[in-house]
Amino acid sequence: MAKKSVKKNRNGKIGKKDLLIHFMPYSEIAREDTIGKIKKIMGIILKNRIIILQGKLKSDEEARLIENSMTLIGNIPGFQGIEIATLSGENDNGIFRRIRQGVARILVGEQDAITIIGPASVVKEITRDPRKMELMLSRR
């Protein structure tokens, strides 16, 4: 797979005011344990990037991620925590759909969701309802 270059400013560097979005397929973290997933995600977040994750974290992984980010507040200059929200396609409650989704989760994991994770200094607010998610960013 060819790597795409990021457009840089005149100096050839990515500026602090530039917004970068990291699209992450769930397969990138699927084989990691909870700590490995958190390290990978926090490494991206600490670079002031917003992650759009195909799929969703388990509830205990999400809790550990939030807990980890809370311990970094005050220890890393400018870090204000994270914002996280998940939009899932679990609204249809038909019995056959639930069975099909259950089998699919066993085979390939929960990929019928999208999760947005970003630094609180960049992501001002995430609002969601069952069908959509809106992301409000802070201007720098």
N, CA, C and O of each residue as an XYZ file, in Angstrom:
560
protein
N       0.847     -1.165      0.000
C       0.000      0.000      0.000
C       0.897      1.234      0.000
O       1.783      1.355      0.846
N       0.679      2.126     -0.918
C       1.491      3.338     -1.052
C       1.087      4.341      0.012
O      -0.095      4.503      0.316
N       2.086      5.014      0.575
C       1.827      6.039      1.569
C       1.578      7.359      0.879
O       2.322      7.748     -0.022
N       0.534      8.050      1.299
C       0.225      9.371      0.756
C       0.914     10.417      1.615
O       0.965     10.291      2.838
N       1.433     11.430      0.984
C       2.101     12.478      1.747
C       1.076     13.502      2.222
O       0.061     13.742      1.567
N       1.363     14.094      3.366
C       0.513     15.132      3.926
C       0.977     16.459      3.370
O       2.175     16.739      3.329
N       0.034     17.276      2.942
C       0.388     18.583      2.408
C       0.930     19.447      3.533
O       0.279     19.613      4.564
N       2.091     19.985      3.340
C       2.773     20.760      4.373
C       2.808     22.229      3.966
O       2.591     22.574      2.804
N       3.084     23.081      4.940
C       3.139     24.510      4.641
C       4.422     24.863      3.897
O       5.181     23.977      3.504
N       4.662     26.150      3.705
C       5.815     26.606      2.909
C       7.148     26.125      3.464
O       8.095     25.903      2.711
N       7.221     25.966      4.763
C       8.463     25.519      5.390
C       8.647     24.011      5.298
O       9.688     23.486      5.694
N       7.653     23.321      4.784
C       7.728     21.865      4.697
C       7.308     21.165      5.975
O       7.558     19.969      6.132
N       6.667     21.893      6.906
C       6.258     21.314      8.181
C       4.757     21.437      8.354
O       4.104     22.287      7.749
N       4.232     20.563      9.196
C       2.827     20.641      9.556
C       2.729     21.617     10.712
O       3.364     21.419     11.748
N       1.939     22.667     10.546
C       1.834     23.704     11.564
C       0.924     23.309     12.707
O       0.115     22.389     12.586
N       1.065     24.019     13.830
C       0.238     23.757     15.001
C      -1.224     24.090     14.750
O      -2.107     23.535     15.403
N      -1.485     24.985     13.818
C      -2.863     25.379     13.533
C      -3.522     24.473     12.495
O      -4.719     24.597     12.235
N      -2.757     23.571     11.908
C      -3.310     22.657     10.922
C      -4.119     21.566     11.624
O      -3.751     21.110     12.706
N      -5.204     21.160     11.007
C      -6.056     20.106     11.540
C      -5.804     18.834     10.742
O      -5.939     18.816      9.518
N      -5.440     17.788     11.440
C      -5.224     16.507     10.783
C      -6.237     15.501     11.305
O      -6.492     15.419     12.507
N      -6.805     14.742     10.386
C      -7.761     13.691     10.735
C      -7.130     12.366     10.359
O      -6.680     12.171      9.230
N      -7.105     11.458     11.324
C      -6.503     10.136     11.132
C      -7.639      9.123     10.967
O      -8.344      8.826     11.932
N      -7.820      8.597      9.767
C      -8.815      7.557      9.529
C      -8.174      6.223      9.881
O      -7.152      5.856      9.301
N      -8.760      5.496     10.821
C      -8.162      4.268     11.312
C      -9.120      3.093     11.138
O     -10.173      3.057     11.773
N      -8.768      2.132     10.286
C      -9.585      0.924     10.222
C      -9.410      0.154     11.522
O      -8.332      0.174     12.115
N     -10.449     -0.516     11.965
C     -10.370     -1.247     13.224
C      -9.273     -2.311     13.183
O      -8.700     -2.657     14.216
N      -8.987     -2.825     11.998
C      -7.959     -3.855     11.865
C      -6.589     -3.358     12.332
O      -5.725     -4.165     12.674
N      -6.381     -2.029     12.348
C      -5.109     -1.458     12.790
C      -4.864     -1.688     14.279
O      -3.715     -1.717     14.719
N      -5.941     -1.853     15.061
C      -5.787     -2.066     16.501
C      -6.416     -3.372     16.979
O      -6.364     -3.680     18.170
N      -7.005     -4.137     16.075
C      -7.766     -5.333     16.455
C      -6.936     -6.365     17.218
O      -7.442     -6.988     18.151
N      -5.702     -6.552     16.848
C      -4.865     -7.579     17.481
C      -4.161     -7.090     18.749
O      -3.506     -7.871     19.439
N      -4.297     -5.805     19.051
C      -3.671     -5.232     20.247
C      -4.503     -5.568     21.491
O      -5.721     -5.731     21.413
N      -3.822     -5.667     22.639
C      -4.558     -5.778     23.892
C      -5.035     -4.373     24.279
O      -4.756     -3.403     23.574
N      -5.746     -4.273     25.386
C      -6.314     -2.979     25.791
C      -5.242     -1.914     25.927
O      -5.423     -0.795     25.446
N      -4.138     -2.232     26.567
C      -3.072     -1.255     26.773
C      -2.466     -0.836     25.440
O      -2.168      0.343     25.245
N      -2.278     -1.774     24.523
C      -1.738     -1.448     23.206
C      -2.655     -0.532     22.425
O      -2.194      0.395     21.758
N      -3.961     -0.787     22.506
C      -4.935      0.079     21.825
C      -4.876      1.496     22.389
O      -4.867      2.473     21.639
N      -4.835      1.598     23.717
C      -4.807      2.917     24.359
C      -3.532      3.671     23.994
O      -3.582      4.864     23.695
N      -2.396      2.989     24.016
C      -1.134      3.638     23.653
C      -1.170      4.159     22.226
O      -0.744      5.283     21.961
N      -1.677      3.346     21.306
C      -1.734      3.754     19.902
C      -2.656      4.962     19.724
O      -2.301      5.923     19.041
N      -3.830      4.911     20.337
C      -4.798      6.004     20.216
C      -4.259      7.273     20.876
O      -4.334      8.352     20.289
N      -3.716      7.155     22.088
C      -3.205      8.336     22.790
C      -2.011      8.940     22.063
O      -1.829     10.157     22.086
N      -1.201      8.119     21.422
C      -0.075      8.643     20.647
C      -0.545      9.552     19.524
O       0.089     10.564     19.228
N      -1.652      9.191     18.904
C      -2.216     10.007     17.820
C      -2.886     11.257     18.392
O      -2.714     12.355     17.862
N      -3.641     11.091     19.466
C      -4.353     12.210     20.092
C      -3.368     13.270     20.598
O      -3.622     14.468     20.471
N      -2.256     12.830     21.165
C      -1.274     13.778     21.703
C      -0.587     14.585     20.611
O       0.099     15.565     20.903
N      -0.764     14.184     19.356
C      -0.259     14.963     18.222
C      -1.334     15.925     17.713
O      -1.204     16.490     16.627
N      -2.405     16.109     18.507
C      -3.549     16.977     18.172
C      -4.266     16.547     16.900
O      -4.683     17.386     16.102
N      -4.407     15.261     16.714
C      -5.130     14.727     15.567
C      -6.452     14.147     16.032
O      -6.575     13.660     17.156
N      -7.425     14.208     15.159
C      -8.729     13.607     15.416
C      -8.732     12.232     14.757
O      -8.333     12.090     13.601
N      -9.180     11.229     15.491
C      -9.247      9.864     14.964
C     -10.682      9.552     14.589
O     -11.608      9.770     15.371
N     -10.851      9.041     13.384
C     -12.129      8.473     12.984
C     -11.880      6.976     12.849
O     -11.223      6.521     11.913
N     -12.417      6.222     13.801
C     -12.180      4.791     13.900
C     -13.347      4.026     13.310
O     -14.502      4.260     13.667
N     -13.041      3.111     12.406
C     -14.068      2.218     11.868
C     -14.304      1.155     12.929
O     -13.429      0.329     13.190
N     -15.465      1.172     13.532
C     -15.762      0.247     14.609
C     -15.827      0.984     15.928
O     -15.860      2.214     15.966
N     -15.844      0.217     17.017
C     -15.891      0.861     18.325
C     -15.098      0.055     19.335
O     -14.884     -1.147     19.179
N     -14.677      0.743     20.357
C     -13.945      0.108     21.447
C     -14.932     -0.580     22.385
O     -16.098     -0.193     22.463
N     -14.462     -1.588     23.087
C     -15.281     -2.213     24.121
C     -15.457     -1.200     25.245
O     -14.650     -0.281     25.388
N     -16.496     -1.363     26.034
C     -16.785     -0.377     27.081
C     -15.645     -0.270     28.091
O     -15.352      0.830     28.560
N     -14.994     -1.382     28.439
C     -13.878     -1.303     29.388
C     -12.660     -0.619     28.759
O     -11.909      0.068     29.451
N     -12.460     -0.805     27.441
C     -11.355     -0.128     26.743
C     -11.604      1.378     26.689
O     -10.689      2.177     26.887
N     -12.846      1.750     26.419
C     -13.195      3.177     26.373
C     -13.010      3.807     27.754
O     -12.511      4.927     27.865
N     -13.408      3.094     28.797
C     -13.248      3.614     30.158
C     -11.767      3.785     30.506
O     -11.387      4.787     31.111
N     -10.939      2.827     30.134
C      -9.498      2.922     30.407
C      -8.860      4.065     29.616
O      -7.956      4.739     30.109
N      -9.336      4.276     28.387
C      -8.828      5.381     27.565
C      -9.143      6.718     28.230
O      -8.276      7.588     28.314
N     -10.359      6.885     28.697
C     -10.762      8.125     29.372
C      -9.973      8.293     30.663
O      -9.492      9.386     30.962
N      -9.842      7.222     31.422
C      -9.083      7.258     32.671
C      -7.626      7.655     32.421
O      -7.058      8.465     33.154
N      -7.037      7.078     31.385
C      -5.650      7.385     31.034
C      -5.506      8.851     30.636
O      -4.551      9.516     31.038
N      -6.448      9.351     29.849
C      -6.367     10.748     29.421
C      -6.535     11.693     30.601
O      -5.923     12.761     30.624
N      -7.348     11.325     31.577
C      -7.548     12.172     32.756
C      -6.262     12.297     33.570
O      -5.992     13.349     34.150
N      -5.472     11.229     33.614
C      -4.222     11.291     34.371
C      -3.185     12.180     33.677
O      -2.260     12.673     34.322
N      -3.338     12.383     32.365
C      -2.383     13.212     31.626
C      -2.686     14.706     31.714
O      -1.820     15.536     31.440
N      -3.918     15.045     32.098
C      -4.293     16.459     32.222
C      -3.446     17.086     33.323
O      -3.388     16.573     34.440
N      -2.797     18.184     33.006
C      -1.928     18.861     33.951
C      -0.483     18.385     33.893
O       0.425     19.099     34.320
N      -0.263     17.182     33.369
C       1.094     16.653     33.249
C       1.708     16.936     31.884
O       2.930     16.951     31.741
N       0.865     17.161     30.885
C       1.326     17.486     29.540
C       0.797     18.877     29.201
O      -0.417     19.086     29.180
N       1.689     19.832     28.935
C       1.257     21.210     28.654
C       0.266     21.271     27.484
O       0.512     20.706     26.418
N      -0.845     21.958     27.701
C      -1.838     22.161     26.657
C      -2.825     21.016     26.484
O      -3.802     21.163     25.749
N      -2.601     19.877     27.141
C      -3.519     18.741     26.994
C      -4.691     18.935     27.942
O      -4.509     19.106     29.148
N      -5.914     18.906     27.377
C      -7.127     19.157     28.155
C      -8.030     17.947     28.244
O      -9.162     18.062     28.714
N      -7.564     16.791     27.806
C      -8.388     15.594     27.830
C      -8.844     15.219     26.430
O      -8.339     15.748     25.439
N      -9.815     14.291     26.356
C     -10.309     13.835     25.066
C     -11.824     13.949     25.011
O     -12.503     14.015     26.036
N     -12.326     13.969     23.803
C     -13.756     13.853     23.531
C     -13.922     12.576     22.717
O     -13.134     12.315     21.808
N     -14.929     11.787     23.030
C     -15.148     10.524     22.328
C     -16.639     10.298     22.155
O     -17.425     10.552     23.067
N     -17.020      9.822     20.983
C     -18.421      9.488     20.710
C     -18.468      8.382     19.666
O     -17.629      8.315     18.768
N     -19.465      7.520     19.803
C     -19.638      6.401     18.879
C     -21.032      6.441     18.291
O     -22.011      6.690     18.995
N     -21.114      6.196     17.009
C     -22.384      6.085     16.309
C     -22.475      4.670     15.798
O     -21.619      4.221     15.035
N     -23.512      3.960     16.216
C     -23.630      2.547     15.883
C     -24.906      2.293     15.102
O     -25.889      3.019     15.250
N     -24.888      1.275     14.283
C     -26.056      0.911     13.477
C     -26.935     -0.103     14.160
O     -27.451     -1.007     13.502
N     -27.126      0.017     15.475
C     -27.897     -0.970     16.228
C     -29.346     -0.552     16.450
O     -29.958     -0.989     17.424
N     -29.904      0.265     15.595
C     -31.263      0.759     15.819
C     -32.339     -0.219     15.388
O     -33.435     -0.196     15.948
N     -32.071     -1.068     14.424
C     -33.050     -2.038     13.955
C     -33.077     -3.207     14.927
O     -32.050     -3.851     15.143
N     -34.228     -3.492     15.514
C     -34.318     -4.520     16.536
C     -34.909     -5.833     16.027
O     -35.312     -6.672     16.834
N     -34.972     -6.033     14.714
C     -35.497     -7.280     14.178
C     -34.649     -8.468     14.605
O     -33.426     -8.365     14.699
N     -35.296     -9.583     14.862
C     -34.601    -10.761     15.373
C     -33.548    -11.280     14.394
O     -32.462    -11.679     14.815
N     -33.850    -11.282     13.101
C     -32.877    -11.776     12.126
C     -31.679    -10.835     12.007
O     -30.543    -11.281     11.843
N     -31.939     -9.546     12.089
C     -30.833     -8.580     12.035
C     -29.920     -8.750     13.242
O     -28.697     -8.703     13.104
N     -30.500     -8.947     14.423
C     -29.678     -9.125     15.628
C     -28.848    -10.403     15.538
O     -27.688    -10.414     15.951
N     -29.413    -11.457     15.015
C     -28.669    -12.714     14.853
C     -27.531    -12.513     13.861
O     -26.397    -12.917     14.117
N     -27.840    -11.887     12.728
C     -26.822    -11.639     11.703
C     -25.698    -10.766     12.257
O     -24.523    -11.036     12.005
N     -26.048     -9.724     13.009
C     -25.037     -8.849     13.610
C     -24.200     -9.606     14.633
O     -22.990     -9.395     14.718
N     -24.825    -10.478     15.404
C     -24.097    -11.261     16.402
C     -23.074    -12.177     15.756
O     -21.944    -12.284     16.234
N     -23.460    -12.836     14.676
C     -22.531    -13.713     13.955
C     -21.405    -12.889     13.333
O     -20.243    -13.295     13.383
N     -21.733    -11.747     12.752
C     -20.719    -10.890     12.137
C     -19.724    -10.390     13.183
O     -18.525    -10.335     12.910
N     -20.197    -10.027     14.370
C     -19.293     -9.557     15.431
C     -18.329    -10.654     15.854
O     -17.156    -10.389     16.117
N     -18.819    -11.882     15.920
C     -17.957    -13.003     16.283
C     -16.873    -13.191     15.234
O     -15.722    -13.461     15.576
N     -17.226    -13.053     13.959
C     -16.284    -13.306     12.867
C     -15.305    -12.159     12.637
O     -14.106    -12.401     12.494
N     -15.781    -10.928     12.599
C     -14.913     -9.807     12.216
C     -14.876     -8.666     13.226
O     -14.237     -7.647     12.964
N     -15.527     -8.803     14.347
C     -15.539     -7.715     15.326
C     -16.635     -6.720     15.008
O     -17.326     -6.837     13.996
N     -16.785     -5.739     15.884
C     -17.856     -4.760     15.711
C     -17.390     -3.637     14.802
O     -16.722     -2.700     15.239
N     -17.753     -3.746     13.527
C     -17.316     -2.759     12.552
C     -18.486     -1.985     11.955
O     -18.295     -1.205     11.022
N     -19.681     -2.187     12.472
C     -20.833     -1.457     11.960
C     -21.044     -0.160     12.738
O     -22.161      0.347     12.836
N     -19.968      0.358     13.279
C     -20.020      1.592     14.056
C     -18.867      2.491     13.616
O     -17.932      2.052     12.948
N     -18.959      3.738     14.003
C     -17.873      4.682     13.769
C     -17.651      5.438     15.077
O     -18.603      5.851     15.740
N     -16.383      5.610     15.436
C     -16.025      6.289     16.671
C     -15.132      7.472     16.335
O     -14.183      7.357     15.558
N     -15.452      8.603     16.932
C     -14.616      9.793     16.773
C     -13.970     10.078     18.115
O     -14.643     10.182     19.141
N     -12.647     10.202     18.088
C     -11.879     10.497     19.295
C     -10.970     11.679     18.965
O     -10.263     11.659     17.958
N     -10.988     12.689     19.800
C     -10.144     13.843     19.537
C      -9.740     14.540     20.808
O     -10.373     14.363     21.849
N      -8.685     15.338     20.732
C      -8.271     16.107     21.909
C      -9.299     17.191     22.223
O      -9.835     17.834     21.321
N      -9.565     17.383     23.515
C     -10.566     18.371     23.931
C     -10.176     19.792     23.540
O     -11.038     20.666     23.455
N      -8.896     20.031     23.303
C      -8.465     21.363     22.886
C      -8.861     21.653     21.437
O      -8.919     22.816     21.036
N      -9.132     20.620     20.656
C      -9.523     20.770     19.253
C     -11.024     20.537     19.083
O     -11.700     21.304     18.397
N     -11.540     19.485     19.704
C     -12.951     19.126     19.588
C     -13.715     19.863     20.675
O     -13.567     19.578     21.864
N     -14.526     20.805     20.249
C     -15.287     21.607     21.200
C     -16.489     20.816     21.715
O     -16.786     20.827     22.910
N     -17.178     20.130     20.797
C     -18.380     19.403     21.190
C     -18.701     18.338     20.149
O     -18.507     18.542     18.950
N     -19.194     17.204     20.624
C     -19.708     16.163     19.744
C     -21.151     15.925     20.154
O     -21.431     15.570     21.299
N     -22.068     16.123     19.207
C     -23.475     15.838     19.479
C     -23.902     14.686     18.580
O     -23.443     14.553     17.445
N     -24.780     13.870     19.112
C     -25.228     12.718     18.321
C     -26.668     12.388     18.653
O     -27.165     12.661     19.745
N     -27.304     11.803     17.691
C     -28.605     11.188     17.878
C     -28.507      9.839     17.181
O     -27.450      9.525     16.634
N     -29.545      9.040     17.176
C     -29.403      7.695     16.615
C     -28.948      7.624     15.159
O     -28.421      6.594     14.737
N     -29.137      8.688     14.381
C     -28.827      8.606     12.952
C     -27.662      9.459     12.488
O     -27.187      9.279     11.366
N     -27.186     10.382     13.311
C     -26.103     11.259     12.851
C     -25.257     11.714     14.027
O     -25.651     11.605     15.188
N     -24.089     12.224     13.691
C     -23.171     12.765     14.682
C     -22.629     14.069     14.114
O     -22.296     14.146     12.932
N     -22.541     15.090     14.955
C     -21.990     16.372     14.538
C     -20.782     16.681     15.400
O     -20.790     16.474     16.613
N     -19.750     17.179     14.751
C     -18.493     17.471     15.406
C     -18.230     18.974     15.293
O     -18.117     19.503     14.187
N     -18.132     19.666     16.442
C     -17.849     21.087     16.445
C     -16.398     21.243     16.912
O     -16.016     20.760     17.977
N     -15.604     21.931     16.085
C     -14.195     22.102     16.376
C     -13.910     23.512     16.851
O     -14.619     24.451     16.490
N     -12.872     23.661     17.662
C     -12.446     24.977     18.132
C     -11.542     25.600     17.091
O     -10.723     24.918     16.475
N     -11.691     26.882     16.901
C     -10.766     27.604     16.012
C      -9.532     27.939     16.809
O      -9.607     28.270     17.992
N      -8.416     27.850     16.161
C      -7.160     28.138     16.868
C      -6.649     29.501     16.494
O      -5.603     29.924     16.986
